[in-house]
Amino acid sequence: MNILGIIPARYASTRFPGKPLIDLAGKTMIRRVYEQAQKASSLADVVVATDDERIFKAVKAFKGNVIMTSDKHQSGTDRCAEVSKKMIGFDAIINIQGDEPLIDPKQINLLASCFNDISTELATLVKKIETAEELFNPNTPKVIINKRSEAIYFSRQVIPYLKNVAPEDLLSKHTFYKHIGIYGYRTTTLGIISKIPIGNLEKAEMLEQLRWIESGYKIKVAQTKSESLAIDSPDDVERVLATLNSKKKK
């Protein structure tokens, strides 16, 4: 299996402009993500996909692979689809979040292993929800899984609904899962789903993966016990730096 890891990276972020180039203990964030992805034994190659000349030059400076893409893309999936047309010969693509500088290579390998099943079209990761804060947070998408380890539905609300169970008792009565936002695509499938228009479910929940489910595609799910720290806003930087410092001391 020949798998390409793609790291979509935009400079123009609403909450944190320029975050791929922020300094994290002597290295840019995009470099840390890139170097972590390179440690994944499942990937034949890793490339940054960007629409910004500053990010392009920064990746070139540390001798990383980078490719310029259109500035018209609405999602990382669309950016990955463009790259897959330019870098041919790969059976599958792993879309690696560019704001997780501490991403565990084992998670990438776990997701890549979903494609050992030739029927897998799309894949992602989920993690068991442990706290009420996660369960009720609308920024933490929840997912329902069938017995074939496929995602049935994603929602910002708590799903499934447990009738006659008090909110404080939900976690003791049912196992809930949250979505970990890393995707894998069969290359042929990626070329198709990138052309699908936004559907009613995605409009309602603002979750891209619902477009694929509504269009009849199956999303294979693998369960992980770990989760990476993501940098969504400047407030998250200190948490990542503290983790980096703790690792240095070990």
DRENGUBA-655197 format. One record per atom (N, C-alpha, C, O, CB): x, y, z. Coordinates in steps of 0.02 Angstrom, whole numbers, plus 50000, padded with zeros to 5 digits. Atoms other than C-alpha are relative to their C-alpha. Glycine has a CB too. Example, Ala and Ser with C-alpha at 12.3 -4.5 7.8 and 13.67 -1.06 7.14 Angstrom:
2
500454994150000/506154977550390/500455006050000/500975005950033/499505000150062/499584994149997/506844994750357/499615005550037/499865011050045/500205002349929/
END
This chain:
250
500424994050000/500005000050000/500445006250000/500855007250045/499525000050061/499614993950007/500745016549943/499575005950024/499085007849992/500235001149926/500424994949969/500085030450056/500385006650006/500965006750027/499764997750070/499714993349996/500415049150048/499695003950058/499075004050064/499905003849934/500254995649948/500265060450199/500015007249976/500535009749955/500434999250064/500054993050021/499645077950157/499815004450059/499355002850097/499485000849942/500144995249946/499685092550279/499755006549969/500155010649948/500645001250044/500254993650026/498525106450219/500175005650049/500085004850110/499224999649989/499804994449956/499135123250286/499805006749969/500035008549915/500754999950013/500214993450022/498285140150269/500305005350046/500385004250106/499225000649998/499754994449959/498985156750329/499425003950029/499455006350086/500465004649958/500574995849981/497305165550338/499514996250043/499014993650018/499665002849938/500455003149952/496495158350494/499615005550036/499905010550057/500394995550051/500414994949968/495035168050568/500205001250073/500265007050094/499274998049997/499854999349929/495485164550749/500745001050014/500925003850066/499764994050037/499284999749986/497375163650731/500385000649934/500684995749911/500234993850039/499644999150064/498115171050571/500744998450006/501065000350055/499915007249975/499295001650002/499825164350525/500234994650047/500834993950059/500385006150014/499795004849949/499805150250651/500464994449975/500844991750015/499394996950029/499515005150021/500755137650540/500725002150010/501174997950015/499894998249928/499314997549995/502275148850559/500185002450070/500725005350080/500095005649951/499824998049932/502205152250746/500594995850025/500674990150006/499404999350048/499425003549972/503775147550843/499804995950060/499504998550107/500555005150019/500125004649943/503635132550958/500674997150021/500894992049995/499494994449980/499355002349973/505265130651054/500524999049945/500874994049942/499904993450037/499475000150050/506365134650905/499824997249932/500234997349886/500564996250025/500235002650065/505345126650765/499305002649986/498905003550031/500014992249999/500684997950017/503825132550669/499524994250011/499724988450012/499975002449926/500505005249989/502215123250700/499974995349940/499944989249948/499315003050013/500055004350059/502145117050520/500594995149997/500514989549973/499965004249937/499425004550000/503895109750539/499904994450050/500084988650037/500645003950016/500105005249949/503425100550698/499484994949976/499574988949987/499775003250067/500495004750027/501885093050616/500324995649946/500224989649945/499395003849970/499675003650055/502915088150464/500474994650027/500474989050003/500395004949956/499515004749972/504285079850568/499664994350037/499904988650035/500485003650047/500375005449967/503005070150670/499704995349948/499714989249957/499455002850044/500305004150052/502145064150512/500524995549967/500374989949948/499665004449947/499465003950031/503805058350441/500174993750041/500454988950014/500625004349992/499855005849956/503965046350589/499504994349990/499614988850014/499995002250073/500515005150011/502415036850531/500254995149947/500344997049889/499325003149979/499725005150045/503045020650453/499524998349943/499744995449892/500164993850039/500495001750051/501435018950352/500025004749940/499745003149887/499315000250030/500004995150053/501785034250245/500614999349955/501174999049979/499975007050029/499465000450048/502815032950087/500325006949990/500915007449974/499754997349932/499754993250008/502985051950080/499545004750037/498965003050053/500045001949924/500394994849966/502395067850166/500105006549962/500655008049940/500225000750075/499954993650035/501995084550085/499545005150033/498995003450056/499834999249924/500424994549977/501335101450143/499645002949940/499955004149888/500425005550038/500394997050054/499935108650036/499775006950024/499395007350072/499394995549980/500164993349978/499765127550049/499835004549942/499995003149885/500585002950040/500154994950050/499115142749957/500375006450015/500235011749986/499245001349997/499654994049977/500315154750042/500754999549989/501074994550007/499855001150074/499294999950017/502055159449983/500444999950063/500994997150061/500175006149959/499614999949938/502655162350163/500084993050028/500624991150051/499675004650052/499975006949976/502225144650214/500434995849954/500824991749976/499304997050007/499615003750050/502955137850052/500755001050013/501134996150014/499825002449928/499294998649989/504625146450086/500254997250066/500814994950071/500125007549999/499815002749934/504635141050269/500134992649997/500604990150027/499465001650051/499915007250007/504435122750222/500624998549959/501014994049976/499384996849967/499395000950040/505765124150088/500635001250042/501144998050031/499995004849939/499424998249959/506925131850218/500244994150043/500844993450056/499835005950044/499785005949962/506915115750322/500034993849956/500054988149980/499534998850060/499935005350050/507025105450161/499434995050000/499524989149988/500654996350012/500595004150002/505265098850173/499685000049932/499825004549891/499505002250051/500375000250063/504145093750028/499395004650006/499025004250056/499784992749983/500574995449998/502855107149987/499765001349929/500165001349882/500195006750035/500294998750066/501675110849844/499495005650007/499105005850054/499674993549970/500484994550000/500695126549803/499334997649971/499314994049922/500275006049959/500675001950023/498815124349784/499585006349993/499785011850012/499684995050050/500464994450011/497345135349740/499795003250066/499774999950118/499384997649962/500244996649940/496745148449863/499235000150002/498935003750042/500265007250002/500735000250004/494935144349818/499704994250040/499094993850045/499784999649928/500265006049966/494785128149919/499635001950064/499835006350101/500584995250016/500414998949940/493455127550054/500204995450058/500004996650115/499284999049983/499835004849947/494215112950150/500674996849986/500944997249931/499454994650006/499385003850008/495765102650180/499914994249952/500384992349917/500244997550066/500145005550047/494935088550083/500095002349928/500384998849887/499294997350011/499944997350068/494825099449928/500745001249983/500955000049926/499605006649993/499294998850011/496655104249948/500374993449987/500804992949944/500325003850060/499705006650010/497145085949964/499834997249931/500254994049900/499764995150055/500205002550066/496165081849806/500425003149945/500604999749898/499255001549988/499584996850050/497165094549707/500704996950000/500984995649947/500055007550012/499335002949995/498805087449771/500014993049972/500504991049939/500244999950073/500015006950024/498275069649731/500014999649924/500234994549896/499374996450026/499984999850074/498085074749548/500705001749975/500895000049919/499505005149973/499334997950020/499845081849546/500534994950021/501054994349989/500165006850030/499545005149975/500705068049647/499664993349991/499324990950037/500215001350075/500365006150017/500105052149565/500384993850024/500974994150042/499894999649924/499695006349982/500455033949607/499864997750071/500144992750093/500725000549990/500155001949931/499735033449783/499314996850004/498844999049972/500035006250046/500635003649993/498365021449835/499525003650047/498915003250039/500134992950026/500414996649950/497755031849982/500355006350023/500955007250016/499854995350060/499764993649975/497945049050059/499795000650073/499234999150091/499715006049958/500174998349931/498035053650243/500035007650007/500555010749994/500494996550051/500054992849990/497465071450280/500185001550073/499795000250119/499275002649983/499734998849933/498505077050430/499895007350020/500085011849983/500754998250004/500144993249978/497935092150530/500645004050011/501105001750045/499584999850064/499404995949995/499195106250517/500085003850065/500565007550073/500025004749944/499964996449937/498835112850691/500114995450060/499964997250117/499375004250011/499865004849947/499335097350791/500744998350000/500944993149974/499574993649992/499275000950002/501225099050818/500254994050038/500834992050030/500335006150026/499795005849961/501265084250937/499644993649978/499594988850016/499875001250074/500385005850023/500265072050831/500424993650006/501014993549990/499785001049927/499685006449989/500685054050872/500044996149935/499524994749905/499634995950054/499945003950062/501375044550721/499614993550003/499394990949951/500744998449986/500385006249994/500505029050790/499275001149979/498954996549954/500034997450073/500684998650021/498835037550759/499954999949923/499464997449895/499765006850027/499995000050073/499305040150577/500034992849974/499684991049927/500605004049973/499955007050020/499805021850563/499354996250011/499164992049971/500574996550040/500645003249985/498175016450645/499495001649945/499134997249922/499745002250068/500474998050052/497165026350519/500184996749934/499754994449897/499995007649993/499785003050063/498215019950374/499824992649997/499694989949943/500765000849992/500145007249998/497895001950430/499294998549978/499144992849959/500124997250069/500695001150023/496045004350388/499974998149927/499514994849904/499585006350012/500005001250073/496525003350204/500294993249982/500354991549924/500405005449965/499815007050013/497174985650225/499394996149976/499454991049942/500304996750063/500635002750024/495344981550195/499855003449933/499765009549930/499415001250051/500074997150067/495114983950007/499325003449990/499245007249942/500094994749948/500664996950007/493294989250034/499985007050031/499495010650021/499474995650032/500004993449967/493785004650136/500075005649950/500555005849911/500575000450052/499994994150044/493385020750043/500275006150036/500675009950010/499295001349972/499824994349958/493585033350183/500114997450071/499824992450090/499465005549999/499865002249932/494255031950360/500145005950046/500375011250023/500594995050001/499854994949950/494415041950520/500094996750067/500024990650074/499455005450003/499895002649933/494765040050706/499485002750049/499215008150040/500705001850024/500444997849946/493665040950860/500324998150066/500764993950070/499294996849993/499755001449933/493995040951046/499425000150049/498955004150043/500545005350022/500535000449949/492915036251194/499985006550039/500495009250059/500124994050048/500094993949962/492205051451283/500024998350075/499674993850098/499335003549982/499885001549929/492745051851465/499685005150047/499555003550105/500734999650014/500244994749955/492055068351533/499355003149974/499215003049914/500535005350008/500614996550018/490415077751535/500155006349959/499765008249915/499605001950063/499804994050037/491335093151470/500064998449925/499825002249883/500675002750027/499945002150069/491765083751310/499324998349971/499165000149915/500484994149994/500645002550024/490055075951296/499535005649979/499185005149929/499674995750053/500484994650013/489095092351301/500305005949962/499955010949951/499725002450066/499674994750037/490345103051207/499814999649926/499994994649893/500774999750009/500195000350071/489625107351033/500595000449953/500524998949893/499515005649984/499404999850041/491395109950970/500364993349998/500874992649965/500485005450025/499735006850000/491745091551003/499494995549964/499014993249996/500144997450072/500495004150037/490835081650866/499974992950028/500484989750041/500194999849926/500115006849978/490085065350924/499844995649939/499624998049887/499424999850052/500115004550056/489925049850815/499684993550024/499854991050077/500664998649963/500315006649987/488855034150812/500314995049951/500394996549892/499225000249993/499655005150040/489695018150749/499574993749997/499264991750046/500694998550031/500375006350005/488885002450682/500454994050017/501044994950034/499714999249929/499635006049980/489444984450713/500564998249950/500974993849964/499534994250007/499475001150049/490554984950558/500555005350006/500975006249961/499725000049928/499524994549988/491564999350632/499975005349945/500495007549920/500714997250005/500124994650048/490805011950512/499615005550035/499175004250076/499634997449938/500364994349971/490205029350558/499315000549969/499235000749908/500395006549989/500694999350023/488315030850546/499815007449996/499495009649948/499514996350046/500174992949998/488165049150594/500475003750047/500725001050095/499265001050021/499624995449958/489125063850666/499555005750021/499125007849982/500645002649963/500404994349977/488355077650770/500365004050053/500785001450090/499324997650026/499754995849947/488795092250880/499604999050064/499815000950119/500005007449979/500415001749942/487395086550994/500204993250028/500584989549997/499255000049980/499875006549969/487465071651111/499594994749962/498984995149960/499825000050076/500345005550035/487065056051009/500314993450022/500914993050031/500045000849922/500735000050005/486235044151034/499675003250060/499975004150113/499754992949991/500404997449945/484865051651140/499784994250044/499524989350018/499395004049974/500205005349954/484545041051295/499365002150036/499355006750077/500574998550052/500654998349972/482725041451343/499984998350075/500224993150097/499444996249964/500105000949928/482325043451528/500654999450039/500674996350093/499584993950013/499364999949965/484155045851577/500205007250012/500215011349966/500564996249960/499814993249982/484695061551669/500685001749969/501104997249962/500035000950077/499374998150032/486125071351587/500624997950039/501124995950010/500025007449991/499425001849958/487285067951734/500134992550002/500664990350026/499905002650071/499925007349998/487025049151714/500184997149931/500274991049926/499364996950026/499905002650068/487345047751527/500634995849992/500604990449963/500025005849951/499375003650010/489165042451535/500024993350035/500404988850015/500585004350024/500025006449965/488775028551657/499524995049968/499534989149985/499815001150072/500505004350031/487375021651548/500174998049928/499874993349901/499345003550001/499865001350070/488165021851375/500715002249983/500995006650016/499495003849954/499344998050024/489845022851285/499925004749941/499665002849888/500424993849980/500044994950052/489945038751184/500695001049969/501205000150002/499735006750028/499374999050035/491285042651054/500035007049970/499535009649946/500104994749945/499904993650033/492015058850992/500454999049939/500854994249937/500315005350048/499625000550061/492775061750822/500695003250008/500765008650036/499635003449942/499324997450003/494665064050804/500125001949927/500104997749882/500544994750026/500034997450068/494875075050650/500584998749955/500905003449930/499915007150004/499505001950051/496105065650543/499654995249952/499314990549974/500644996750032/500365003950050/495485058050380/500474996149955/501044998249942/499565004549959/499665003750052/496045044850259/499524998949942/498924997849952/500264993250027/500425000950059/495405043150081/500344995249952/500944995649940/499875006949965/499775003750058/495595030049947/500085005349944/499635009449935/499504994249979/499864994750047/496365040649808/499445000949948/499255006549931/500654998749964/500544999650049/495005036349683/499375003150031/499015006849997/499834993049972/500594997249966/493665040749811/500085007450012/499615011250005/499894996350067/499874992949987/494485057349854/499845004249938/499555009749945/500745001050019/500144996350061/494355062849673/499265001149988/499065005949957/500304996549941/500724999650010/492485059649678/499675004550053/499275008950036/499684993150003/500344996349947/491985066749848/500175007450000/499785011550025/500184997050067/499824992950003/492905083049816/499565003949953/499565010149953/500735000749980/500454996750048/491625086749680/499284999950023/498845002749990/500064996649932/500695000449976/490075083049785/499805006750032/500165009350074/499934994250052/500234993749969/489075098749829/499794999050072/499634993450093/499425003049960/500205000249929/488675102850010/499274997850004/498845000249968/500105006850034/500685002649991/487135093350069/499665003150060/499945007350095/500024992550007/500404997249946/485775097150195/500284998550069/500255002750114/499294997449996/499745001949935/486605087650337/500625004250018/500695006550075/500184992650001/499404995949987/488255096950319/499805007350015/500095010550059/500484999849940/500244993249988/487325113550311/499735000750072/499825005850104/499465002049949/500314999849934/486415109150472/500524999750056/500485003650104/499524994450008/499535001249946/487895103150576/500685003449989/501085004150036/500114992550008/499354997150018/489345111650485/500564994950012/501084996650040/500145006450040/499515005449995/490275094950480/500084996949930/499614994049903/499784994650053/499885002050069/491065090550313/499864992649986/499614990849933/500715001549981/500065007250010/491025071750338/499274997849989/499154992449961/500294996350060/500715001750011/489115071950336/499835000349926/499354997149904/499555004750040/500114999750073/489205076450151/500124993249969/499754991149924/500475005349968/499835006650028/490005059650116/499494994850020/499284990749979/500704997950024/500505004849977/488785049750222/499345001149964/499024996349943/499905000550076/500634998550034/487295058650145/500024997849927/499504996349897/499845007550004/499925002150070/487995054049974/500094992549993/500184990049937/500595003649969/499995007350003/488065035650020/500684996850012/500754990750004/499764997849935/499335002849989/489915033550061/500064997450072/499765000150119/500545005249986/499885002949934/490495022750207/500675002550027/501165002949991/499994992349997/499394997649967/491765029450331/500224994950052/499904994050103/499885007050033/499725004949953/492815016150416/500285003650061/500575009050054/500554995749966/499794996849938/493215020050597/500484995550039/500374989550046/499395001750044/499555003549955/494685015050705/500015003850067/499985010050067/500734999549970/500024996849934/494705018450893/500705001050027/501124996550026/499594995850048/499364998349971/496165027250973/499915001850073/499375004150093/500335005849962/500034998149929/496565030051157/500385006550013/500365009150068/500284994450043/499624993849991/497665045251127/499695005749960/499285004549916/500734998949978/500254994050034/497305062951069/500535005350001/500865006450051/499355002550034/499484994950006/498445076751007/499735006850024/499135008250019/500245000549928/500184993149983/498455094551073/499985004149936/500485004549900/500505002950051/500074995750059/497815106150937/500065007350020/499865009250075/499334998749965/499954992949988/498215124550925/499475003549958/499565004549898/500725002749983/500554996550034/496595133450882/500035007550010/499795011449969/499334997350024/499964992949983/496965150150965/500665001250036/500994996550057/499405002250043/499374998549965/498455159251044/500034997150071/500574995750096/500095007550004/500015002749932/497895152751214/500264992850004/500484990650057/499295000450028/499795007050001/498325134951161/500764999149996/501014993750009/499674996549943/499275000550010/500165138851128/500364998050063/500804993750062/500285006649975/499665001449937/500675138351310/499924992750021/500384989850050/499745004550056/500115007149982/499925121051334/500474995549960/500754990849987/499274997949986/499555003950042/500935114251188/500725000950022/501104996150024/499925001949926/499324998749977/502525122751248/500154996450065/500704993850075/500115007550008/499905003549936/502285115451421/500104992549989/500514989450023/499405001050047/499915007150016/502115097951346/500694998849968/501024993849985/499444997749952/499345000750031/503675100451239/500565000450053/501044996650050/500105005549947/499494999349947/504655106151391/500034993950045/500564991850067/499855006250042/500025006049958/504075091251493/500334994149966/500644989949999/499284998350019/499685005550037/504655079551356/500755000749999/501124995849999/499734999649928/499284998849999/506365087651354/500324997750065/500894995550066/500155007349988/499745001649934/506575084351539/500034992550013/500394990250057/499585003350054/500035007349991/506205065751521/500634996649973/500694990549977/499384997149967/
END
